[in-house]
Every structure is written in C-alpha cells, then in structure tokens.
C-alpha cells in the first residue's frame, strides 16, 4: 500500500527522490521504481522530469501550503 509522501520528513522525501533517479539510470521502468519506494508511478514520472530539467537540486523540498508573508 502506498503511503502519502507528504507525511514523511523532508530528508526522507529527498532520499526517495534521489533513489528513484538511481534506479532510473539503471534502466528500471517507472512501475519498477515506484514499487520499492512505495510511491505512485505519476510521482516517479514527476521526479524524473524534475531531474531532467533541474538536476539533483530540483529535489529540495519546499514549504507546503499557503505562503505567508512576514
């Protein structure tokens, strides 16, 4: 069963994303990547796309929810 990744610590989220790229570079398919990471195929596709456009720095987690001006 897939877990909601938003409930994971930011470091764990980033590690899963980096692992997905490692698996992708080993020519695994998106379903093969998603299963051990307990993520969705669509999430894996988004991570790969982000990596292609922004490199590993694209995996930095950002604040979720509304942006509050201070």
Residue, then its C-alpha position, 0 to 999 in steps of 0.5 A: x500500500x502506498x503511503x502519502x509522501x507528504x507525511x514523511x520528513x523532508x530528508x526522507x522525501x529527498x532520499x526517495x527522490x534521489x533513489x528513484x533517479x538511481x534506479x532510473x539510470x539503471x534502466x528500471x521502468x517507472x512501475x519498477x521504481x515506484x514499487x520499492x519506494x512505495x510511491x505512485x508511478x505519476x510521482x516517479x514520472x514527476x521526479x524524473x522530469x524534475x531531474x531532467x530539467x533541474x538536476x539533483x537540486x530540483x529535489x529540495x523540498x519546499x514549504x507546503x501550503x499557503x505562503x505567508x508573508x512576514 
